[in-house]
């Protein structure tokens, strides 16, 4: 999200509303030497393992597509792995570097784009999971039906996903600003008073639109696919087709559940911090303090770990992937 961890929301004056993105003194009074080493180390492990797993899955998918096994489901899985790879390669290293510093030292460009880029990738992943669940439900309803899909149609779906993801997160890019304060440079989300009402609605509607709605749709379609699997298991059908349908449904359910669980703490922190921001900009004394450091830090780590969990789910639960993986080494 836009706060690293344990940041206090501040206001500069009555004409500006400001939320801190990277407050200096991140681990103040909390044994900074240990945390500034431990957190980047954990992120480094997640990054290395995640990139390896995502690249493996992407190579398998590209190889299958090259052999003529082009499908919407596999293309959406590729898009999910691609988004995970972007998070791991272009977000995690910068976030690890920011954790190890007492103030923001990554420059204006990173401040302006870091949170927008991360959120765009996360939104793209949630939309991709929703589209995958719908495609899975359609396949499981009639797995013997031959469906031909053109590359152009797949590209249109992927373009729509990324266009929607990059558009809905524009306010995070538009209002990000590098500010110099007493303790050094701080990356903040600063918006003028005329945008106050818009941002008040945005910070509440944003989680509903990019987290609750897509994952609810995904769970609905996964449940429909599960119902199709249960009904068809009593009919005479190719056993291999039944197993493939069940594994595909299980994989989609696992991806949806993993995203719902691992992304949830970050939304708790998001709403907590925004509630404090509104109270302070209104001049009211908030009843609660900033989110605990452990909660905020865990939320960040769990969000990034999702980019490692997703390819592991795909590689272990998909029979097609396991067979293709063994074929890579023959």
Backbone bond lengths (Angstrom), bond angles and torsions (degrees), N, CA, C in turn:
res aa  C-N    CA-C-N  psi(-1)  N-CA   C-N-CA  omega(-1)  CA-C   N-CA-C  phi
1 X - - - 1.453 - - 1.525 109.07 -
2 X 1.312 116.88 -162.53 1.446 117.73 -173.73 1.506 112.95 -88.46
3 X 1.330 118.95 -9.62 1.449 119.63 176.55 1.508 107.84 -107.49
4 X 1.302 115.91 143.35 1.448 117.64 179.87 1.512 109.71 -74.47
5 X 1.300 119.90 -74.38 1.456 122.62 170.43 1.506 108.38 -157.82
6 X 1.316 115.87 148.87 1.448 122.00 170.04 1.505 114.64 53.49
7 X 1.306 118.70 34.00 1.452 120.25 -178.36 1.521 110.63 -90.22
8 X 1.319 116.71 141.86 1.446 121.09 175.67 1.517 108.99 -91.73
9 X 1.316 116.37 137.83 1.453 120.88 176.49 1.512 108.33 -77.12
10 X 1.330 116.77 135.30 1.456 120.54 -177.63 1.507 109.91 -128.49
11 X 1.316 116.20 158.43 1.458 121.39 173.34 1.508 108.44 -125.70
12 X 1.337 116.08 138.28 1.452 120.40 -176.52 1.524 110.80 -87.42
13 X 1.318 117.26 -48.52 1.453 121.04 175.43 1.516 108.18 -161.46
14 X 1.307 116.67 -173.93 1.458 119.73 -174.63 1.519 113.08 -70.97
15 X 1.325 118.37 -16.00 1.459 120.67 -176.95 1.514 112.89 -95.87
16 X 1.317 117.97 -6.06 1.456 120.39 -177.85 1.516 110.21 -131.08
17 X 1.324 115.68 141.72 1.453 122.50 172.51 1.516 106.65 -113.96
18 X 1.306 116.58 129.97 1.459 119.44 -169.85 1.518 110.46 -139.27
19 X 1.338 116.02 130.70 1.452 122.20 173.29 1.518 107.93 -118.53
20 X 1.294 116.97 131.70 1.454 120.95 -176.14 1.519 111.01 -77.48
21 X 1.338 116.40 131.96 1.455 121.67 176.59 1.509 111.89 -95.99
22 X 1.314 118.11 -34.73 1.451 120.21 -177.80 1.497 110.59 -146.21
23 X 1.317 117.25 75.59 1.454 120.79 -172.24 1.513 111.04 -72.67
24 X 1.324 119.38 135.60 1.441 120.66 175.60 1.513 110.64 -66.20
25 X 1.317 115.32 159.69 1.453 119.35 -177.23 1.508 111.48 70.73
26 X 1.326 115.93 40.08 1.453 121.77 -173.15 1.513 112.72 -56.82
27 X 1.326 117.33 -43.30 1.453 121.53 -176.70 1.527 110.68 -109.37
28 X 1.310 116.54 35.74 1.453 122.09 -177.98 1.523 109.87 -59.39
29 X 1.330 116.70 130.79 1.457 124.16 179.08 1.530 112.76 66.95
30 X 1.336 119.49 19.08 1.460 120.40 -176.16 1.529 111.40 -134.45
31 X 1.302 116.99 45.50 1.457 121.85 178.52 1.526 110.64 51.31
32 X 1.334 118.26 67.81 1.456 121.07 -172.90 1.517 114.02 -61.63
33 X 1.328 118.04 -30.52 1.460 119.44 -176.66 1.523 111.59 -61.97
34 X 1.329 117.75 -38.86 1.460 120.36 179.90 1.524 111.72 -73.46
35 X 1.333 117.05 -47.62 1.455 120.00 -177.15 1.519 112.06 -66.49
36 X 1.318 117.54 -35.37 1.465 120.07 -178.47 1.518 112.31 -73.13
37 X 1.306 116.71 -11.16 1.463 120.98 173.64 1.519 110.51 -101.87
38 X 1.341 116.67 -43.16 1.461 121.33 -175.15 1.523 112.37 -65.90
39 X 1.323 117.11 -48.07 1.466 120.05 -176.08 1.530 111.99 -63.56
40 X 1.347 120.13 -49.38 1.466 118.55 175.86 1.526 113.09 -60.42
41 X 1.339 117.55 -33.01 1.464 120.07 178.38 1.529 110.91 -64.80
42 X 1.335 116.64 -44.36 1.465 120.23 178.11 1.523 110.55 -62.77
43 X 1.320 116.31 -43.62 1.463 119.98 178.37 1.523 111.42 -63.33
44 X 1.334 116.66 -35.65 1.458 120.18 177.84 1.517 112.15 -63.59
45 X 1.330 117.02 -42.13 1.470 121.12 178.11 1.525 110.25 -64.01
46 X 1.333 116.39 -46.12 1.466 120.31 178.13 1.526 110.81 -59.02
47 X 1.324 116.33 -41.20 1.462 121.35 -177.91 1.525 111.68 -64.76
48 X 1.326 117.09 -49.21 1.468 120.96 -176.65 1.525 111.14 -64.87
49 X 1.337 116.69 -50.20 1.462 120.27 -179.01 1.528 110.91 -65.32
50 X 1.327 116.50 -40.99 1.457 120.04 -178.65 1.515 112.77 -65.02
51 X 1.325 117.22 -43.57 1.464 120.47 178.76 1.526 110.44 -62.06
52 X 1.330 117.32 -42.32 1.466 120.91 179.31 1.528 111.23 -61.57
53 X 1.327 117.25 -46.01 1.468 121.12 -178.71 1.525 111.58 -67.50
54 X 1.322 117.00 -42.36 1.463 119.69 -179.84 1.521 111.87 -66.86
55 X 1.326 117.06 -40.29 1.465 119.79 177.75 1.521 111.15 -64.26
56 X 1.342 117.05 -39.06 1.465 120.64 177.37 1.521 110.84 -60.20
57 X 1.330 116.53 -47.95 1.462 120.56 179.70 1.528 111.39 -63.28
58 X 1.324 117.13 -40.11 1.460 120.40 -178.78 1.524 111.56 -68.39
59 X 1.327 117.20 -37.64 1.469 120.61 177.29 1.520 110.30 -63.67
60 X 1.341 116.93 -42.12 1.460 120.92 178.73 1.524 110.62 -62.65
61 X 1.310 117.02 -45.63 1.464 120.84 179.98 1.523 111.62 -64.19
62 X 1.321 116.71 -41.75 1.466 120.12 178.74 1.521 110.53 -64.90
63 X 1.329 116.48 -39.33 1.464 120.78 178.31 1.523 111.04 -64.31
64 X 1.336 116.78 -42.39 1.466 120.30 178.41 1.524 111.41 -64.79
65 X 1.330 116.71 -40.95 1.463 120.12 179.12 1.524 110.72 -65.29
66 X 1.333 116.54 -36.53 1.466 120.92 179.04 1.526 111.02 -65.89
67 X 1.343 116.35 -28.70 1.468 120.70 178.66 1.525 112.00 -88.02
68 X 1.314 117.10 8.61 1.455 120.20 176.14 1.505 115.12 94.68
69 X 1.332 118.80 6.30 1.467 121.94 -179.40 1.529 110.47 -93.94
70 X 1.329 115.25 57.14 1.462 120.11 -179.43 1.524 109.43 -86.26
71 X 1.320 116.35 127.70 1.464 121.20 178.30 1.518 109.03 -147.25
72 X 1.332 115.48 158.68 1.457 120.09 -179.96 1.521 110.79 -66.18
73 X 1.331 117.50 -40.68 1.464 120.55 -178.66 1.522 110.60 -62.32
74 X 1.336 117.23 -47.83 1.464 119.97 179.57 1.529 111.62 -64.31
75 X 1.324 116.99 -35.49 1.469 120.14 178.07 1.524 111.13 -66.33
76 X 1.328 116.75 -37.87 1.462 120.34 177.64 1.527 111.19 -70.33
77 X 1.326 116.78 -36.31 1.469 119.60 174.50 1.522 109.68 -62.61
78 X 1.334 116.65 -42.30 1.465 120.74 177.03 1.528 110.39 -59.55
79 X 1.319 116.88 -42.02 1.465 120.64 179.46 1.524 111.14 -64.48
80 X 1.331 116.63 -38.23 1.465 120.34 177.48 1.523 110.71 -64.12
81 X 1.344 116.42 -44.52 1.464 119.85 178.49 1.534 111.02 -65.82
82 X 1.324 116.28 -35.49 1.464 120.78 178.59 1.526 110.80 -64.12
83 X 1.331 116.68 -45.13 1.467 120.54 178.42 1.525 111.04 -63.73
84 X 1.332 116.55 -41.19 1.465 119.97 176.80 1.526 110.79 -61.31
85 X 1.327 116.21 -41.65 1.457 119.82 178.83 1.516 112.62 -63.62
86 X 1.325 116.95 -38.88 1.466 120.23 177.34 1.521 111.31 -62.58
87 X 1.330 116.51 -42.77 1.470 120.18 178.35 1.522 110.51 -60.72
88 X 1.328 116.15 -45.03 1.465 120.25 -175.52 1.526 112.29 -70.25
89 X 1.323 117.60 -36.80 1.460 120.13 -174.61 1.522 113.94 -87.63
90 X 1.335 117.27 -29.85 1.465 119.21 -172.51 1.526 114.35 -118.30
91 X 1.319 117.92 -4.99 1.462 120.26 178.30 1.517 112.28 -116.60
92 X 1.325 116.72 -48.43 1.471 120.41 -176.69 1.527 112.33 -59.33
93 X 1.346 120.92 -45.22 1.475 119.05 179.72 1.525 113.18 -59.77
94 X 1.338 117.34 -42.57 1.466 119.79 178.79 1.523 111.32 -67.51
95 X 1.331 116.78 -37.63 1.458 119.12 179.00 1.523 110.72 -67.41
96 X 1.335 117.19 -38.59 1.465 120.26 176.81 1.526 110.73 -63.16
97 X 1.332 116.35 -40.17 1.464 119.79 178.50 1.521 111.42 -65.19
98 X 1.330 116.93 -38.10 1.469 119.67 -179.87 1.521 111.41 -69.05
99 X 1.326 117.55 -32.31 1.464 120.19 178.01 1.524 111.52 -66.54
100 X 1.314 116.86 -29.31 1.463 120.15 -175.34 1.525 112.72 -88.07
101 X 1.333 117.50 2.10 1.459 121.57 -178.44 1.527 110.03 -111.98
102 X 1.338 115.00 152.70 1.464 119.82 177.67 1.519 111.60 -82.37
103 X 1.349 117.41 -19.69 1.457 120.28 175.41 1.523 108.21 -144.93
104 X 1.328 115.91 177.94 1.465 120.29 -177.11 1.516 109.59 -76.65
105 X 1.328 116.35 119.94 1.464 120.57 -177.45 1.524 111.66 -129.51
106 X 1.327 117.31 19.87 1.460 120.91 -175.12 1.524 113.39 -100.29
107 X 1.324 117.49 0.06 1.452 120.12 174.54 1.517 114.40 92.15
108 X 1.337 114.20 168.47 1.463 121.51 -175.60 1.519 112.05 -68.64
109 X 1.325 117.72 -40.18 1.467 120.84 -176.18 1.522 110.76 -62.62
110 X 1.330 116.87 -45.66 1.466 120.58 179.70 1.521 110.45 -65.25
111 X 1.330 116.48 -41.44 1.465 120.31 177.68 1.529 110.53 -59.43
112 X 1.319 116.09 -41.78 1.463 121.23 -175.86 1.521 112.44 -70.51
113 X 1.329 117.19 -34.13 1.462 120.30 -170.58 1.522 114.99 -111.01
114 X 1.327 119.37 -17.41 1.466 121.08 -170.33 1.521 112.25 -59.28
115 X 1.317 117.22 -54.09 1.458 119.31 -176.18 1.523 111.82 -71.82
116 X 1.342 117.08 -36.13 1.462 120.51 175.95 1.524 110.62 -61.47
117 X 1.328 117.05 -42.88 1.459 120.84 -179.04 1.526 110.81 -65.51
118 X 1.337 116.82 -45.69 1.464 120.49 179.49 1.522 110.81 -60.82
119 X 1.319 116.58 -47.91 1.459 119.99 -178.62 1.526 111.87 -64.93
120 X 1.330 117.67 -36.88 1.466 120.66 177.64 1.520 110.75 -61.87
121 X 1.314 116.86 -43.23 1.466 120.69 178.57 1.522 111.31 -65.46
122 X 1.333 117.08 -41.06 1.460 120.40 179.97 1.529 111.18 -66.10
123 X 1.325 116.81 -41.06 1.464 120.15 177.66 1.523 110.27 -65.44
124 X 1.328 116.97 -41.19 1.464 120.53 177.30 1.523 110.78 -59.73
125 X 1.326 117.10 -37.81 1.467 120.23 178.68 1.521 111.68 -66.96
126 X 1.325 117.34 -43.02 1.464 119.22 -179.32 1.527 111.29 -66.22
127 X 1.342 117.29 -39.88 1.461 120.26 176.88 1.524 111.08 -66.64
128 X 1.326 116.61 -38.08 1.463 120.55 178.75 1.517 111.19 -62.84
129 X 1.322 117.35 -42.93 1.468 121.05 178.45 1.528 110.28 -61.55
130 X 1.330 117.35 -40.12 1.466 120.48 178.59 1.529 111.09 -63.72
131 X 1.334 117.58 -44.84 1.461 121.08 177.89 1.525 110.78 -65.47
132 X 1.326 117.51 -38.07 1.462 120.84 177.91 1.518 111.27 -62.54
133 X 1.328 116.90 -41.90 1.463 120.51 -179.83 1.527 111.02 -63.12
134 X 1.333 116.46 -40.64 1.469 119.83 177.85 1.526 110.57 -64.40
135 X 1.337 116.79 -44.38 1.465 120.43 178.80 1.520 110.98 -64.20
136 X 1.329 116.96 -37.57 1.463 121.27 178.07 1.519 110.79 -63.84
137 X 1.328 116.63 -43.40 1.464 120.34 179.81 1.524 111.14 -62.28
138 X 1.315 116.97 -40.57 1.466 120.66 178.83 1.520 111.03 -66.00
139 X 1.328 117.08 -39.75 1.466 120.02 179.73 1.524 110.92 -67.14
140 X 1.324 117.43 -46.88 1.462 121.32 -175.74 1.525 111.23 -66.69
141 X 1.339 117.18 -28.96 1.466 119.65 179.78 1.522 111.82 -63.45
142 X 1.340 116.99 -28.42 1.465 120.84 177.72 1.522 109.04 -155.28
143 X 1.344 117.63 76.96 1.473 120.73 -173.76 1.520 114.43 -67.91
144 X 1.327 117.93 -18.19 1.468 119.92 -178.59 1.528 112.14 -85.49
145 X 1.330 116.91 -10.24 1.464 119.96 -179.04 1.522 110.09 -74.15
146 X 1.305 115.76 132.58 1.456 121.38 178.18 1.531 109.37 -84.31
147 X 1.324 115.70 117.88 1.462 120.74 -179.28 1.523 108.58 -116.43
148 X 1.319 115.66 122.26 1.465 120.26 177.20 1.522 108.66 -104.02
149 X 1.305 115.60 129.05 1.461 120.48 179.74 1.520 108.49 -127.95
150 X 1.303 115.63 135.63 1.455 121.18 -177.06 1.526 110.43 -84.77
151 X 1.313 114.99 153.84 1.461 120.68 179.04 1.526 110.90 -59.83
152 X 1.326 116.72 -36.58 1.459 120.02 179.92 1.520 112.50 -60.88
153 X 1.328 116.81 -39.77 1.468 120.63 178.98 1.519 110.93 -65.28
154 X 1.326 116.18 -39.76 1.467 120.33 178.51 1.523 110.46 -64.53
155 X 1.332 116.16 -43.23 1.465 119.82 -179.86 1.528 111.51 -63.81
156 X 1.318 117.42 -34.93 1.469 120.69 177.48 1.525 110.48 -63.93
157 X 1.338 116.90 -43.25 1.469 120.97 178.64 1.526 110.55 -62.47
158 X 1.334 116.39 -46.36 1.466 120.05 -179.34 1.530 111.28 -65.51
159 X 1.331 116.38 -39.07 1.465 119.76 177.97 1.529 110.74 -63.10
160 X 1.328 116.94 -41.48 1.462 120.78 178.65 1.526 110.86 -62.50
161 X 1.327 116.99 -41.78 1.468 121.01 179.93 1.524 110.55 -60.74
162 X 1.336 116.53 -49.61 1.466 119.39 -175.78 1.525 112.09 -73.27
163 X 1.324 117.42 -33.90 1.464 119.66 176.57 1.526 110.53 -64.38
164 X 1.328 116.55 -42.94 1.465 120.52 178.30 1.518 110.91 -64.52
165 X 1.335 116.25 -42.99 1.465 120.54 -178.01 1.523 111.62 -64.53
166 X 1.326 116.87 -43.26 1.467 120.02 -178.33 1.525 112.07 -73.94
167 X 1.330 117.14 -26.50 1.465 120.23 -178.20 1.520 111.93 -78.21
168 X 1.334 116.88 -42.81 1.462 119.86 -174.65 1.525 112.12 -69.44
169 X 1.325 117.27 -18.96 1.469 121.30 -179.12 1.530 113.08 -99.20
170 X 1.322 118.05 7.33 1.469 121.37 -177.69 1.529 113.12 -55.28
171 X 1.346 120.68 -40.65 1.472 118.73 178.98 1.523 113.79 -56.49
172 X 1.327 118.27 -30.83 1.461 120.79 178.94 1.526 111.16 -68.54
173 X 1.325 116.88 -29.20 1.467 120.97 175.27 1.532 110.91 -83.76
174 X 1.313 116.25 -40.20 1.459 121.16 -173.39 1.526 112.51 -64.34
175 X 1.340 116.96 -39.98 1.458 120.53 -173.61 1.526 113.73 -101.57
176 X 1.324 118.36 3.04 1.469 120.09 177.36 1.525 109.56 -72.96
177 X 1.324 115.75 138.40 1.461 119.93 -175.41 1.523 109.97 -152.17
178 X 1.332 115.19 143.69 1.462 121.20 175.81 1.520 108.32 -92.49
179 X 1.333 116.06 122.46 1.464 121.95 -174.45 1.524 110.26 -123.67
180 X 1.323 115.93 137.87 1.466 120.00 176.04 1.519 109.26 -94.32
181 X 1.340 115.54 125.82 1.457 121.84 178.01 1.521 109.40 -124.51
182 X 1.318 116.31 -174.11 1.463 121.12 -174.13 1.518 111.15 -58.91
183 X 1.338 116.07 -41.67 1.466 119.83 -175.21 1.522 113.51 -89.40
184 X 1.324 117.54 3.31 1.455 120.50 178.24 1.516 111.47 127.79
185 X 1.342 115.94 -167.31 1.454 121.37 -179.51 1.522 110.70 -72.64
186 X 1.320 115.40 139.40 1.459 122.11 179.71 1.525 108.28 -132.14
187 X 1.323 116.57 133.85 1.460 121.32 175.13 1.524 107.78 -91.28
188 X 1.326 116.57 119.77 1.462 120.59 -173.81 1.525 110.64 -127.54
189 X 1.319 114.71 158.80 1.458 121.94 170.89 1.520 106.48 -102.97
190 X 1.326 117.05 103.12 1.460 122.34 -171.74 1.521 109.71 -118.24
191 X 1.311 116.45 126.64 1.455 119.32 -179.14 1.523 110.47 -130.97
192 X 1.334 117.27 147.62 1.470 121.74 -177.77 1.525 110.84 -72.89
193 X 1.325 117.19 165.05 1.470 120.34 -176.27 1.519 113.78 -61.18
194 X 1.348 117.22 -30.85 1.466 118.26 -179.43 1.527 112.54 -68.86
195 X 1.331 117.56 -16.52 1.467 120.99 178.12 1.524 112.39 -97.57
196 X 1.326 117.01 4.39 1.465 120.11 -175.25 1.527 112.05 -62.11
197 X 1.336 117.05 -46.58 1.465 120.36 -178.37 1.524 110.80 -65.25
198 X 1.331 115.31 -41.54 1.465 119.26 178.67 1.522 111.13 -60.92
199 X 1.337 117.22 -47.10 1.456 120.57 -178.67 1.524 111.57 -67.34
200 X 1.330 116.92 -32.11 1.459 120.11 177.46 1.523 111.00 -62.25
201 X 1.335 115.98 -39.72 1.468 120.43 177.14 1.526 110.54 -75.68
202 X 1.323 115.79 -40.21 1.469 120.97 -175.83 1.523 112.34 -60.21
203 X 1.329 116.96 -46.04 1.463 119.58 -174.83 1.523 112.01 -67.94
204 X 1.328 117.30 -18.05 1.466 120.37 176.40 1.522 111.34 -92.79
205 X 1.339 116.20 -38.50 1.461 119.86 -178.40 1.526 112.40 -76.95
206 X 1.316 116.56 -29.20 1.468 120.90 -176.48 1.526 112.85 -57.73
207 X 1.346 120.31 -50.26 1.474 119.09 178.05 1.524 112.85 -61.89
208 X 1.326 116.98 -35.41 1.465 119.94 179.32 1.524 111.02 -65.71
209 X 1.329 116.09 -39.75 1.454 120.30 -175.82 1.510 114.94 -78.07
210 X 1.330 117.73 -31.34 1.469 119.81 -173.85 1.528 113.25 -109.33
211 X 1.317 117.22 -11.72 1.470 120.20 -179.77 1.529 111.29 -118.97
212 X 1.310 116.78 -60.69 1.467 120.27 -174.94 1.530 112.14 -66.29
213 X 1.329 117.45 -50.48 1.466 120.57 -174.94 1.532 113.02 -64.48
214 X 1.354 119.85 -53.12 1.466 118.68 -178.83 1.524 113.68 -61.64
215 X 1.326 117.37 -41.50 1.461 119.35 -178.04 1.523 111.53 -72.83
216 X 1.322 117.66 -30.80 1.469 120.09 174.65 1.524 110.30 -66.21
217 X 1.328 116.36 -42.85 1.466 120.62 176.29 1.524 110.36 -61.91
218 X 1.328 116.64 -42.75 1.462 120.57 179.53 1.526 111.16 -61.33
219 X 1.325 117.10 -45.85 1.469 120.35 179.11 1.523 111.40 -63.22
220 X 1.326 117.38 -36.36 1.461 120.59 178.35 1.528 111.00 -63.01
221 X 1.335 116.55 -45.28 1.458 119.63 -179.75 1.527 111.79 -71.61
222 X 1.316 117.74 -33.91 1.465 120.19 175.87 1.522 110.03 -63.99
223 X 1.331 116.56 -40.05 1.464 120.12 178.01 1.529 110.92 -64.20
224 X 1.338 116.99 -39.71 1.459 120.43 176.27 1.523 110.85 -63.52
225 X 1.328 116.68 -41.61 1.464 120.27 178.37 1.524 110.87 -63.67
226 X 1.328 116.04 -40.23 1.471 120.03 177.47 1.528 110.66 -61.77
227 X 1.329 116.92 -40.39 1.462 120.49 177.38 1.517 111.82 -62.86
228 X 1.345 117.20 -40.63 1.462 120.78 176.76 1.525 110.62 -62.28
229 X 1.320 116.87 -41.64 1.470 120.44 179.57 1.522 111.18 -63.03
230 X 1.322 117.15 -41.52 1.461 120.99 -179.80 1.518 111.43 -65.58
231 X 1.333 117.70 -41.00 1.463 120.47 -178.91 1.517 111.21 -70.43
232 X 1.314 117.24 -38.91 1.457 119.95 -176.12 1.521 112.61 -78.92
233 X 1.328 118.01 -16.95 1.462 119.84 179.82 1.517 111.91 -67.30
234 X 1.337 116.72 -20.84 1.464 120.22 179.73 1.523 112.09 -89.79
235 X 1.330 116.81 -7.65 1.453 120.63 -179.06 1.521 110.35 -98.65
236 X 1.307 115.04 162.39 1.461 119.33 176.98 1.523 108.17 -74.28
237 X 1.297 115.34 114.62 1.462 120.38 -177.99 1.518 108.01 -151.71
238 X 1.292 115.26 151.82 1.453 119.86 178.71 1.523 110.20 -54.15
239 X 1.350 116.06 127.44 1.461 120.29 -175.98 1.520 111.10 -61.57
240 X 1.305 117.32 -38.59 1.460 120.50 -179.51 1.533 110.86 -63.80
241 X 1.320 116.63 -38.25 1.459 120.40 178.00 1.517 111.03 -65.55
242 X 1.339 116.81 -40.04 1.465 120.41 177.26 1.527 111.25 -62.14
243 X 1.329 115.70 -44.98 1.466 119.72 -179.27 1.526 110.44 -63.67
244 X 1.332 116.33 -41.80 1.468 120.06 179.86 1.530 110.62 -62.60
245 X 1.326 116.62 -42.97 1.467 120.28 -179.86 1.521 111.09 -63.59
246 X 1.324 116.49 -42.60 1.467 119.85 -179.53 1.521 111.37 -67.20
247 X 1.321 116.73 -41.75 1.471 119.43 179.52 1.526 111.22 -65.67
248 X 1.318 116.16 -38.86 1.461 119.80 178.60 1.530 110.64 -64.31
249 X 1.326 115.91 -42.45 1.466 119.94 177.78 1.518 111.05 -64.06
250 X 1.337 116.44 -42.71 1.464 120.34 178.76 1.523 111.17 -63.35
251 X 1.326 116.68 -39.82 1.462 120.36 179.44 1.530 110.79 -63.84
252 X 1.337 116.95 -44.84 1.464 120.23 179.18 1.521 111.46 -65.18
253 X 1.330 116.58 -39.31 1.467 119.52 177.94 1.525 110.23 -63.86
254 X 1.326 117.21 -41.52 1.466 121.09 -179.69 1.520 111.30 -65.83
255 X 1.335 117.49 -41.63 1.464 120.71 177.92 1.527 111.32 -63.05
256 X 1.326 116.02 -43.21 1.468 120.02 179.73 1.517 111.21 -65.77
257 X 1.332 116.57 -44.98 1.462 120.64 -179.08 1.521 111.03 -65.10
258 X 1.334 116.82 -41.23 1.464 120.36 179.48 1.523 110.93 -61.85
259 X 1.319 116.98 -44.36 1.463 119.67 179.15 1.526 111.06 -65.63
260 X 1.322 117.23 -41.05 1.466 120.44 -179.55 1.524 111.31 -62.61
261 X 1.330 117.28 -41.35 1.467 121.12 -176.10 1.525 111.57 -78.34
262 X 1.332 117.17 -48.19 1.462 120.35 -173.57 1.527 112.67 -74.32
263 X 1.315 117.70 -24.07 1.460 120.97 -179.72 1.526 112.32 -91.11
264 X 1.341 116.82 -18.56 1.464 120.77 -175.83 1.531 113.84 -59.82
265 X 1.349 120.40 -46.59 1.474 118.89 -179.56 1.525 113.57 -57.14
266 X 1.333 117.24 -33.99 1.463 119.02 179.39 1.520 111.71 -66.83
267 X 1.324 116.61 -33.61 1.464 119.29 177.40 1.521 111.47 -72.97
268 X 1.331 116.93 -31.56 1.464 119.60 174.20 1.523 109.50 -61.86
269 X 1.340 116.25 -45.48 1.465 120.85 178.13 1.527 110.39 -64.32
270 X 1.318 116.82 -42.53 1.464 121.84 179.67 1.532 111.09 -55.79
271 X 1.330 116.82 -53.06 1.464 120.57 -177.82 1.522 111.56 -68.20
272 X 1.316 117.42 -36.12 1.464 121.96 178.12 1.528 109.94 -60.17
273 X 1.338 115.61 -50.55 1.463 120.16 -177.27 1.527 111.89 -66.52
274 X 1.338 116.77 -38.63 1.459 118.90 -179.86 1.528 111.29 -69.06
275 X 1.328 117.13 -34.42 1.465 120.44 175.93 1.528 110.24 -62.50
276 X 1.333 116.62 -43.57 1.463 120.21 177.13 1.525 110.94 -63.29
277 X 1.337 116.31 -39.98 1.466 120.10 -179.38 1.523 110.94 -61.22
278 X 1.323 116.70 -44.68 1.459 119.84 -179.45 1.524 111.33 -64.49
279 X 1.326 116.83 -41.43 1.463 120.12 -179.82 1.527 111.12 -62.93
280 X 1.324 116.48 -41.33 1.463 119.74 -176.87 1.524 111.65 -73.54
281 X 1.333 117.21 -36.78 1.464 118.94 177.98 1.525 111.43 -69.39
282 X 1.332 116.65 -25.74 1.464 120.39 176.29 1.523 112.10 -82.50
283 X 1.332 116.96 -6.94 1.450 121.09 179.75 1.508 114.03 85.21
284 X 1.342 117.38 4.84 1.461 120.82 179.87 1.517 109.99 -85.91
285 X 1.302 115.84 153.29 1.457 120.93 178.00 1.526 108.59 -85.40
286 X 1.344 118.71 115.02 1.461 119.81 -179.10 1.517 111.83 -65.22
287 X 1.344 115.14 144.12 1.457 120.19 -179.20 1.517 111.94 -78.55
288 X 1.324 117.34 -19.50 1.457 121.53 -178.78 1.516 109.89 -122.02
289 X 1.325 116.21 159.07 1.458 121.78 177.76 1.520 109.58 -91.93
290 X 1.327 116.01 -174.93 1.457 120.71 177.50 1.522 110.25 -63.12
291 X 1.342 117.76 156.93 1.463 120.14 177.95 1.522 110.99 -56.14
292 X 1.330 117.88 142.66 1.467 120.23 178.15 1.522 111.00 -56.46
293 X 1.321 115.82 147.11 1.458 120.24 -178.97 1.519 111.43 -57.35
294 X 1.337 117.36 -41.03 1.464 120.45 -178.41 1.525 110.98 -62.14
295 X 1.336 117.06 -41.91 1.463 120.52 179.48 1.520 111.08 -65.29
296 X 1.334 116.85 -47.67 1.461 120.33 -178.28 1.522 111.64 -64.27
297 X 1.333 115.78 -41.36 1.458 120.21 -179.80 1.523 111.04 -68.07
298 X 1.331 116.89 -43.62 1.465 121.07 178.49 1.524 110.91 -62.62
299 X 1.325 116.46 -39.13 1.460 120.05 179.48 1.523 111.29 -60.65
300 X 1.335 116.39 -42.51 1.461 120.20 178.23 1.526 111.62 -64.21
301 X 1.322 116.53 -46.55 1.463 120.48 -177.82 1.524 111.27 -65.02
302 X 1.329 117.53 -39.78 1.462 120.57 179.06 1.526 110.98 -66.39
303 X 1.329 116.63 -37.96 1.464 119.95 177.88 1.521 111.10 -61.54
304 X 1.325 116.61 -44.47 1.463 119.88 179.61 1.528 111.86 -72.42
305 X 1.330 117.34 -32.51 1.467 119.75 179.83 1.521 111.74 -66.24
306 X 1.334 117.30 -21.26 1.459 120.27 177.28 1.525 111.32 -59.51
307 X 1.327 116.89 -32.26 1.466 120.98 179.00 1.519 112.25 -71.23
308 X 1.316 117.83 -14.92 1.461 122.33 172.39 1.518 111.04 -93.38
309 X 1.324 116.90 -37.30 1.465 121.47 -177.37 1.528 111.16 -68.40
310 X 1.322 117.80 -40.45 1.468 121.01 -177.09 1.528 113.26 -56.42
311 X 1.337 119.76 -53.07 1.472 118.22 179.95 1.518 112.95 -65.47
312 X 1.335 117.93 -31.30 1.462 120.08 176.97 1.523 110.70 -64.16
313 X 1.329 116.92 -41.41 1.467 120.50 177.55 1.522 110.28 -61.47
314 X 1.318 116.62 -46.01 1.463 120.64 -178.60 1.525 111.05 -64.06
315 X 1.322 117.49 -45.07 1.464 121.32 -176.35 1.522 112.42 -68.82
316 X 1.319 117.81 -33.19 1.461 120.38 -175.86 1.524 113.45 -90.25
317 X 1.315 118.43 -30.75 1.462 120.37 -174.15 1.520 113.56 -96.86
318 X 1.307 118.14 -17.29 1.457 120.41 -179.87 1.528 109.76 -92.52
319 X 1.329 115.64 118.37 1.465 119.98 178.96 1.525 111.05 -63.56
320 X 1.328 116.02 -38.47 1.459 120.52 179.03 1.519 111.14 -61.77
321 X 1.329 117.08 -39.73 1.457 120.99 179.61 1.523 110.77 -68.23
322 X 1.316 117.08 -40.33 1.462 119.36 -179.17 1.521 111.10 -65.73
323 X 1.335 116.65 -39.53 1.464 119.33 177.49 1.524 110.84 -66.76
324 X 1.316 116.94 -42.00 1.465 120.48 179.58 1.518 111.35 -67.02
325 X 1.346 116.29 -35.74 1.466 120.05 178.88 1.526 110.45 -63.56
326 X 1.332 116.39 -43.18 1.467 119.06 177.32 1.523 110.77 -65.02
327 X 1.349 115.99 -33.23 1.454 119.14 179.85 1.515 113.67 -69.25
328 X 1.337 117.60 -24.27 1.461 120.42 178.96 1.514 112.03 -64.33
329 X 1.339 117.12 -26.68 1.461 120.70 -173.52 1.521 112.52 -103.74
330 X 1.321 117.23 6.61 1.459 120.15 177.99 1.522 110.68 -85.31
